[in-house]
């Protein structure tokens, strides 16, 4: 594709196509994983949202003949406030690039520009799991990000609180084993024994997602567990694999990274289970990634000192996780 640089208007049309091509090439793994519930934040509706849990009691009460029905107990859980923030990046298409046939370089610049905001969104969403053992982290821009849930604790701990009961629960698997048939069953058992409403009553909603970082051994083991025809730990081919298709595997390639996106091998074996139905992780989208282009023809369309035509990407969102019961975790390092 040769860029038309006869006029700014024609160039912008081509630039938009290339930018959208770059944006569409990003899979947005975390956003589409089912781990987060997405909601729009319309323009002119403020920059904060309060997210909270409301639980009813689990069971109906017996009603005697002509007796008044019992009033169901309602218990508010914990709350978290989400705040919008924006991301932005600019590039300049130089006069020299526009007039000296630098078409491949311009195409790459515009295509890559389309990837920046979706990549940042994926990084920010994933880092809630990457730093799920902490109550905050300092992000790629040096900003402190609150990663605590409503009970003020980290997402993955052994002693989460309930708001209407003295009961505590854990969502971090004891001894942090690597994924295997035995450890998967251990995590399932942990979830069975640690899934409560705010009254401390046992809930029966199971997980439907198994998530992991991009460690090949971890992911190959998960695929074997979920896709084998027979039990992968048995020699007898007639033994049924009860885990087959039980979960949807979500591989998050940015889990094993530092705050600035570099490799962090200490997090390579992270894995866990999650319930998309019970999830209290929210993505509030205020400004979908968009291309910002120079002014229209007939106006000032060049930067005076550099002769550049400037293009940029803009986007805005908020990320909030209210509670922890919906997700479970092991760091895979085998330590208590």
RANOR-V898135 format. One record per helix or strand of 3 or more residues. SS is the DSSP state (alpha for helix, beta for strand). FROM is the first residue (numbers start at 1). LEN is the number of residues. If there is no record, write none. Layout:
BEGIN
((SS FROM LEN) (SS FROM LEN))
END
This chain:
BEGIN
((alpha 8 17) (beta 37 4) (beta 48 9) (beta 74 10) (beta 85 9) (alpha 95 5) (alpha 103 28) (beta 136 3) (beta 144 3) (alpha 181 13) (beta 209 4) (alpha 216 12) (beta 248 4) (alpha 265 3) (beta 271 4) (beta 281 12) (beta 309 13))
END
